[in-house]
Amino acid sequence: MRPWPWYIAGPLIGLFVPALLLVGNKLFGISANLRHACAIALPRRADFFRYDWRATGSWNLAFAFGILLGGFVAGHFLMSSESTQLTADARASITALGVMDFTGLVPRELFAWRALATWQGWTMLVGGGLLVGFGAAYAGGCTSGHAISGLADLQLPSLIAVLGFFAGGLISTWFILPWLLGA
């Protein structure tokens, strides 16, 4: 099992946006599902969650469930025995951060239960989750919603949000992650 090449996967993602517009003017994004889940679990607790989530969020919740199901199927039935292919420069950069295990899809030094028990793992999980949640709320959507739907619709706020997402990713990659890993 090999990943689909970019020239197949990219156009398929690109065709997803017009398909959603044709079937009912729906937007592509995932961050609104947290609000829908809270509206289901905490009805009538706050004004923010008092809306008809069935009318606005049912299809999006089904989409999120499909993502989880697809991840489960891919992880349990379509997993390749090959490790992720990296260039020599990428491997050297990652090794300089203290990551040595390149046998799986992701490094076990970062993505294992024992890694979560460290202050660095806890900071990455909780701090990263808070920053992503705040960023998605502040930007009015997530990376997939802005980068795929918003840019396809030529929305200036989506362009600004995507530039902010990329700037945050670069800062995290070049400064925060090396600091957390002690490199």
MARDO-379285 format. One line per 10 residues: their letters; for each residue x, y negated, z negated of N, C-alpha, C. Coordinates in Angstrom, 3 decimals. Layout:
<atoms>
a> X:Y:Z:X:Y:Z:X:Y:Z | ... .
</atoms>
This chain:
<atoms>
mrpwpwyiag> 0.842:1.173:0.000:0.000:0.000:0.000:0.886:-1.235:0.000 | 0.730:-2.044:1.000:1.511:-3.269:1.095:0.546:-4.453:1.117 | 0.979:-5.610:0.622:0.108:-6.791:0.676:-0.200:-7.170:2.124 | -1.337:-7.771:2.309:-1.678:-8.252:3.637:-0.742:-9.387:4.002 | -0.340:-9.477:5.261:0.530:-10.584:5.664:-0.224:-11.914:5.598 | 0.542:-12.978:5.466:-0.032:-14.315:5.319:-0.953:-14.676:6.471 | -0.623:-14.208:7.684:-1.420:-14.596:8.848:-2.767:-13.886:8.898 | -3.003:-12.936:8.029:-4.323:-12.324:7.900:-5.025:-12.874:6.655 | -4.320:-12.868:5.511:-4.926:-13.313:4.253:-5.295:-14.801:4.292 | -4.426:-15.643:4.838:-4.693:-17.080:4.886:-5.955:-17.444:5.650 .
pliglfvpal> -6.099:-16.964:6.895:-7.342:-17.266:7.613:-8.591:-16.698:6.941 | -8.481:-15.538:6.302:-9.645:-14.998:5.607:-10.077:-15.905:4.460 | -9.110:-16.418:3.711:-9.447:-17.365:2.644:-10.032:-18.635:3.258 | -9.442:-19.091:4.354:-9.942:-20.288:5.024:-11.365:-20.126:5.546 | -11.723:-18.934:5.984:-13.077:-18.690:6.488:-14.096:-18.548:5.365 | -13.618:-18.331:4.160:-14.512:-18.179:3.018:-15.284:-19.471:2.737 | -14.628:-20.611:2.887:-15.264:-21.896:2.587:-16.431:-22.179:3.539 | -16.256:-22.093:4.864:-17.425:-22.331:5.720:-18.534:-21.310:5.500 | -18.165:-20.078:5.160:-19.189:-19.065:4.895:-20.032:-19.468:3.686 | -19.395:-19.980:2.640:-20.143:-20.425:1.458:-21.034:-21.615:1.783 .
llvgnklfgi> -20.544:-22.510:2.624:-21.364:-23.667:3.006:-22.568:-23.232:3.830 | -22.388:-22.226:4.656:-23.482:-21.753:5.502:-24.556:-21.004:4.722 | -24.195:-20.351:3.621:-25.173:-19.563:2.863:-25.820:-20.339:1.726 | -25.714:-21.626:1.720:-26.413:-22.391:0.703:-25.626:-23.522:0.094 | -24.658:-24.037:0.818:-23.883:-25.181:0.363:-23.245:-24.930:-1.012 | -22.646:-23.766:-1.164:-21.994:-23.401:-2.413:-20.522:-23.773:-2.367 | -19.972:-24.133:-3.531:-18.565:-24.485:-3.628:-17.771:-23.304:-4.150 | -16.516:-23.220:-3.729:-15.625:-22.160:-4.172:-14.847:-22.646:-5.381 | -14.894:-21.931:-6.454:-14.147:-22.269:-7.650:-14.514:-21.310:-8.757 | -13.704:-21.271:-9.783:-13.917:-20.298:-10.838:-14.063:-20.941:-12.215 .
sanlrhacai> -13.584:-22.156:-12.408:-13.549:-22.746:-13.748:-14.939:-23.012:-14.320 | -15.949:-23.221:-13.508:-17.296:-23.482:-14.019:-17.876:-22.264:-14.736 | -17.296:-21.093:-14.505:-17.821:-19.885:-15.146:-17.703:-19.920:-16.661 | -16.706:-20.603:-17.189:-16.598:-20.714:-18.637:-17.813:-21.468:-19.193 | -18.208:-22.518:-18.513:-19.396:-23.252:-18.957:-20.639:-22.374:-18.855 | -20.753:-21.620:-17.760:-21.905:-20.726:-17.606:-21.921:-19.676:-18.713 | -20.746:-19.110:-19.031:-20.675:-18.095:-20.089:-21.077:-18.687:-21.438 | -20.647:-19.904:-21.719:-21.029:-20.564:-22.969:-22.524:-20.868:-22.987 | -23.082:-21.243:-21.854:-24.523:-21.523:-21.788:-25.326:-20.247:-22.030 | -24.789:-19.108:-21.619:-25.461:-17.835:-21.862:-25.335:-17.451:-23.337 .
alprradffr> -24.120:-17.552:-23.870:-23.845:-17.085:-25.229:-24.304:-18.064:-26.310 | -24.316:-19.353:-26.024:-24.643:-20.371:-27.019:-25.793:-21.251:-26.562 | -26.937:-20.671:-26.244:-28.024:-21.519:-25.735:-28.506:-22.508:-26.780 | -28.783:-23.690:-26.323:-29.352:-24.760:-27.143:-28.430:-25.276:-28.236 | -27.142:-24.969:-28.194:-26.220:-25.443:-29.228:-25.728:-26.852:-28.944 | -25.494:-27.173:-27.706:-24.998:-28.504:-27.347:-25.669:-28.924:-26.045 | -25.833:-30.205:-25.885:-26.474:-30.714:-24.673:-25.744:-30.276:-23.408 | -24.427:-30.172:-23.506:-23.615:-29.801:-22.345:-23.997:-28.423:-21.811 | -24.493:-27.541:-22.692:-24.837:-26.180:-22.284:-26.328:-25.990:-22.034 | -27.099:-27.055:-22.085:-28.537:-26.963:-21.838:-28.824:-27.269:-20.374 .
ydwratgswn> -28.757:-26.253:-19.573:-29.093:-26.365:-18.154:-29.472:-24.976:-17.666 | -30.027:-24.896:-16.506:-30.448:-23.610:-15.957:-29.263:-22.944:-15.265 | -28.496:-22.175:-16.022:-27.302:-21.527:-15.472:-27.667:-20.489:-14.423 | -28.877:-19.935:-14.497:-29.284:-18.929:-13.495:-29.377:-19.557:-12.105 | -29.840:-20.797:-12.056:-30.008:-21.465:-10.761:-28.676:-21.941:-10.204 | -27.772:-22.359:-11.070:-26.524:-22.946:-10.581:-25.329:-22.012:-10.660 | -25.380:-21.016:-11.539:-24.171:-20.245:-11.766:-24.240:-18.758:-11.525 | -25.387:-18.229:-11.154:-25.499:-16.770:-10.994:-24.538:-16.224:-9.949 | -24.492:-16.859:-8.803:-23.621:-16.342:-7.749:-22.158:-16.455:-8.163 | -21.818:-17.537:-8.890:-20.445:-17.750:-9.315:-20.032:-16.740:-10.385 .
lafafgillg> -20.952:-16.375:-11.284:-20.662:-15.341:-12.271:-20.463:-13.995:-11.581 | -21.264:-13.725:-10.551:-21.078:-12.485:-9.781:-19.708:-12.493:-9.095 | -19.297:-13.642:-8.600:-17.985:-13.783:-7.975:-16.875:-13.505:-8.989 | -17.000:-14.060:-10.202:-16.000:-13.835:-11.250:-15.951:-12.359:-11.638 | -17.121:-11.719:-11.732:-17.151:-10.286:-12.028:-16.453:-9.503:-10.921 | -16.648:-9.927:-9.670:-15.973:-9.280:-8.540:-14.460:-9.416:-8.621 | -13.984:-10.552:-9.103:-12.538:-10.746:-9.287:-12.011:-9.759:-10.320 | -12.718:-9.639:-11.443:-12.301:-8.698:-12.491:-12.341:-7.258:-11.981 | -13.412:-6.909:-11.284:-13.532:-5.558:-10.736:-12.437:-5.289:-9.708 | -12.170:-6.264:-8.840:-11.113:-6.113:-7.844:-9.744:-5.955:-8.485 .
gfvaghflms> -9.482:-6.717:-9.554:-8.220:-6.575:-10.273:-8.078:-5.211:-10.911 | -9.169:-4.698:-11.474:-9.143:-3.364:-12.073:-8.874:-2.297:-11.017 | -9.593:-2.366:-9.910:-9.405:-1.382:-8.824:-7.978:-1.455:-8.289 | -7.487:-2.662:-8.039:-6.125:-2.814:-7.513:-5.088:-2.305:-8.504 | -5.277:-2.607:-9.790:-4.305:-2.205:-10.802:-4.313:-0.723:-11.113 | -5.453:-0.073:-10.940:-5.544:1.341:-11.299:-5.514:2.291:-10.104 | -5.920:1.840:-8.935:-6.029:2.763:-7.806:-5.166:2.383:-6.603 | -4.760:1.140:-6.497:-4.000:0.690:-5.331:-2.587:0.248:-5.678 | -2.137:0.533:-6.883:-0.823:0.083:-7.354:0.287:0.758:-6.548 | 1.228:-0.030:-6.135:2.390:0.471:-5.408:3.490:0.835:-6.387 .
sestqltada> 4.273:1.829:-6.046:5.395:2.200:-6.910:6.606:1.297:-6.671 | 6.554:0.498:-5.625:7.659:-0.415:-5.328:7.635:-1.613:-6.275 | 8.810:-2.097:-6.629:8.864:-3.315:-7.414:8.707:-4.512:-6.476 | 8.429:-5.662:-7.055:8.269:-6.873:-6.267:9.585:-7.209:-5.574 | 9.508:-7.526:-4.314:10.701:-7.846:-3.536:11.072:-9.311:-3.753 | 12.294:-9.526:-4.213:12.789:-10.875:-4.459:14.091:-11.080:-3.709 | 14.336:-12.313:-3.308:15.627:-12.626:-2.699:16.703:-12.582:-3.774 | 17.934:-12.498:-3.367:19.048:-12.467:-4.316:19.091:-13.756:-5.145 | 18.809:-14.898:-4.513:18.800:-16.171:-5.245:17.691:-16.205:-6.297 | 16.503:-15.723:-5.934:15.392:-15.702:-6.885:15.713:-14.774:-8.050 .
rasitalgvm> 16.263:-13.610:-7.759:16.633:-12.660:-8.807:17.684:-13.270:-9.753 | 18.664:-13.984:-9.184:19.702:-14.619:-10.001:19.104:-15.716:-10.883 | 18.186:-16.509:-10.345:17.551:-17.580:-11.130:16.737:-17.003:-12.276 | 16.004:-15.933:-12.006:15.164:-15.325:-13.035:16.034:-14.619:-14.077 | 17.106:-13.979:-13.633:18.024:-13.322:-14.562:18.668:-14.356:-15.487 | 18.954:-15.542:-14.974:19.537:-16.603:-15.800:18.589:-17.026:-16.921 | 17.293:-16.779:-16.756:16.309:-17.090:-17.796:16.199:-15.971:-18.829 | 16.938:-14.877:-18.624:16.902:-13.763:-19.567:15.968:-12.649:-19.183 | 15.411:-12.714:-17.991:14.516:-11.666:-17.519:15.341:-10.671:-16.719 | 15.370:-9.410:-17.175:16.231:-8.403:-16.547:15.462:-7.268:-15.886 .
dftglvprel> 14.207:-7.057:-16.263:13.444:-5.907:-15.779:12.687:-6.273:-14.503 | 13.130:-5.726:-13.390:12.494:-5.996:-12.097:11.840:-4.739:-11.528 | 11.429:-3.801:-12.387:10.915:-2.523:-11.907:9.442:-2.565:-11.551 | 8.669:-3.471:-12.072:7.239:-3.493:-11.803:6.818:-4.705:-11.018 | 5.524:-4.945:-11.047:4.978:-6.101:-10.347:5.344:-7.398:-11.054 | 5.344:-7.378:-12.390:5.690:-8.547:-13.190:6.730:-8.146:-14.234 | 7.558:-9.067:-14.695:8.589:-8.719:-15.678:7.988:-8.334:-17.028 | 8.418:-7.197:-17.548:7.910:-6.727:-18.842:8.358:-7.625:-19.994 | 9.457:-8.350:-19.821:9.906:-9.260:-20.883:8.901:-10.384:-21.121 | 8.098:-10.683:-20.124:7.109:-11.756:-20.245:5.683:-11.238:-20.367 .
fawralatwq> 5.393:-10.085:-19.757:4.023:-9.578:-19.684:3.901:-8.222:-20.360 | 4.116:-8.196:-21.665:3.947:-6.984:-22.467:3.440:-7.411:-23.836 | 2.823:-6.486:-24.565:2.280:-6.822:-25.877:3.372:-7.298:-26.824 | 4.573:-6.699:-26.742:5.636:-7.121:-27.649:6.104:-8.541:-27.334 | 5.989:-8.962:-26.086:6.348:-10.333:-25.725:5.346:-11.329:-26.312 | 4.100:-10.917:-26.444:3.076:-11.794:-27.009:3.327:-12.059:-28.488 | 3.984:-11.130:-29.177:4.224:-11.263:-30.614:5.316:-12.275:-30.952 | 5.959:-12.849:-29.961:6.999:-13.846:-30.202:6.398:-15.252:-30.154 | 7.116:-16.223:-30.713:6.602:-17.600:-30.660:6.564:-18.094:-29.225 | 7.510:-17.637:-28.392:7.513:-18.053:-26.993:6.281:-17.497:-26.261 .
gwtmlvgggl> 5.991:-16.221:-26.492:4.819:-15.606:-25.852:3.534:-16.257:-26.306 | 3.438:-16.525:-27.601:2.253:-17.179:-28.147:2.114:-18.594:-27.588 | 3.216:-19.308:-27.483:3.188:-20.666:-26.939:2.758:-20.653:-25.476 | 3.295:-19.689:-24.710:2.908:-19.614:-23.294:1.430:-19.279:-23.145 | 0.944:-18.339:-23.955:-0.452:-17.918:-23.840:-1.416:-19.005:-24.305 | -1.239:-19.462:-25.534:-2.173:-20.437:-26.095:-1.947:-21.822:-25.486 | -0.692:-22.256:-25.443:-0.396:-23.572:-24.863:-0.775:-23.645:-23.399 | -0.419:-22.603:-22.656:-0.790:-22.573:-21.236:-2.293:-22.556:-21.044 | -2.991:-21.780:-21.874:-4.455:-21.727:-21.770:-5.100:-23.072:-22.061 | -4.589:-23.754:-23.103:-5.132:-25.078:-23.423:-4.862:-26.077:-22.302 .
lvgfgaayag> -3.643:-26.047:-21.762:-3.317:-26.986:-20.683:-4.132:-26.702:-19.424 | -4.296:-25.443:-19.083:-5.098:-25.106:-17.904:-6.551:-25.501:-18.123 | -7.086:-25.184:-19.305:-8.473:-25.550:-19.597:-8.687:-27.054:-19.583 | -7.775:-27.800:-20.227:-7.879:-29.255:-20.222:-7.749:-29.798:-18.803 | -6.773:-29.283:-18.045:-6.567:-29.768:-16.685:-7.771:-29.526:-15.795 | -8.356:-28.343:-15.907:-9.531:-28.031:-15.084:-10.719:-28.911:-15.474 | -10.891:-29.140:-16.778:-11.995:-30.001:-17.218:-11.756:-31.447:-16.799 | -10.530:-31.926:-16.982:-10.201:-33.312:-16.644:-10.294:-33.560:-15.136 | -9.847:-32.579:-14.347:-9.858:-32.728:-12.891:-11.222:-32.416:-12.286 | -12.129:-31.895:-13.080:-13.448:-31.559:-12.557:-13.430:-30.316:-11.694 .
gctsghaisg> -12.526:-29.404:-11.970:-12.445:-28.154:-11.224:-11.069:-27.541:-11.332 | -10.959:-26.347:-10.822:-9.709:-25.600:-10.929:-8.917:-25.680:-9.623 | -7.767:-25.039:-9.628:-6.898:-25.079:-8.445:-7.589:-24.487:-7.225 | -8.286:-23.376:-7.389:-8.935:-22.768:-6.228:-10.052:-23.656:-5.693 | -10.829:-24.242:-6.591:-11.921:-25.105:-6.140:-11.430:-26.340:-5.419 | -10.444:-27.012:-5.987:-9.923:-28.217:-5.350:-9.082:-27.905:-4.117 | -8.178:-26.926:-4.236:-7.240:-26.665:-3.138:-7.909:-26.006:-1.942 | -8.928:-25.217:-2.179:-9.563:-24.537:-1.048:-10.800:-25.296:-0.591 | -11.759:-25.503:-1.479:-12.996:-26.183:-1.080:-12.810:-27.683:-0.924 | -12.216:-28.315:-1.928:-12.104:-29.776:-1.908:-11.253:-30.300:-0.776 .
ladlqlpsli> -10.107:-29.663:-0.537:-9.253:-30.114:0.573:-9.900:-29.824:1.917 | -10.609:-28.692:2.012:-11.305:-28.381:3.267:-12.393:-29.408:3.555 | -12.949:-29.993:2.492:-13.994:-31.013:2.625:-13.399:-32.423:2.687 | -12.060:-32.519:2.733:-11.330:-33.787:2.818:-11.665:-34.747:1.686 | -11.767:-34.235:0.464:-12.080:-35.055:-0.700:-10.797:-35.594:-1.317 | -10.695:-36.903:-1.435:-9.521:-37.543:-2.034:-9.287:-37.096:-3.481 | -10.341:-36.986:-4.330:-10.095:-36.506:-5.692:-9.464:-35.103:-5.722 | -9.810:-34.260:-4.770:-9.212:-32.931:-4.711:-7.742:-33.007:-4.328 | -7.401:-33.913:-3.423:-5.994:-34.082:-3.061:-5.189:-34.552:-4.271 | -5.736:-35.506:-5.012:-5.051:-36.007:-6.216:-4.913:-34.880:-7.247 .
avlgffaggl> -5.978:-34.097:-7.423:-5.926:-32.985:-8.378:-4.889:-31.950:-7.960 | -4.835:-31.600:-6.680:-3.870:-30.603:-6.197:-2.446:-31.115:-6.381 | -2.214:-32.385:-6.101:-0.883:-32.948:-6.344:-0.517:-32.861:-7.822 | -1.493:-33.121:-8.694:-1.262:-32.984:-10.135:-0.982:-31.544:-10.539 | -1.717:-30.587:-9.946:-1.478:-29.174:-10.250:-0.069:-28.774:-9.841 | 0.349:-29.199:-8.662:1.691:-28.849:-8.198:2.768:-29.516:-9.054 | 2.545:-30.766:-9.442:3.516:-31.443:-10.307:3.621:-30.711:-11.650 | 2.490:-30.325:-12.209:2.509:-29.570:-13.461:3.208:-28.232:-13.315 | 3.001:-27.567:-12.191:3.682:-26.296:-11.946:5.180:-26.460:-11.827 | 5.607:-27.512:-11.148:7.046:-27.764:-11.020:7.679:-28.108:-12.366 .
istwfilpwl> 7.002:-28.923:-13.145:7.516:-29.273:-14.479:7.603:-28.021:-15.346 | 6.578:-27.184:-15.291:6.591:-25.945:-16.073:7.712:-25.018:-15.634 | 7.903:-24.886:-14.329:8.920:-23.973:-13.809:10.326:-24.429:-14.123 | 10.595:-25.714:-13.954:11.970:-26.208:-14.077:12.350:-26.666:-15.478 | 11.372:-26.996:-16.320:11.704:-27.531:-17.630:11.105:-26.725:-18.787 | 9.812:-26.481:-18.763:9.157:-25.836:-19.913:9.531:-24.362:-20.028 | 9.439:-23.598:-18.942:9.767:-22.176:-19.016:11.217:-21.925:-19.409 | 12.197:-22.626:-18.814:13.572:-22.417:-19.294:13.754:-22.766:-20.771 | 13.075:-23.822:-21.246:13.161:-24.182:-22.661:12.560:-23.080:-23.533 | 11.395:-22.563:-23.139:10.762:-21.508:-23.923:11.575:-20.223:-23.958 .
lga> 12.244:-19.913:-22.848:13.030:-18.684:-22.787:14.457:-18.885:-23.291 | 14.774:-20.107:-23.707:16.085:-20.382:-24.282:17.214:-20.393:-23.282 | 16.900:-20.659:-22.034:17.945:-20.672:-21.002:18.539:-22.051:-20.840 .
</atoms>
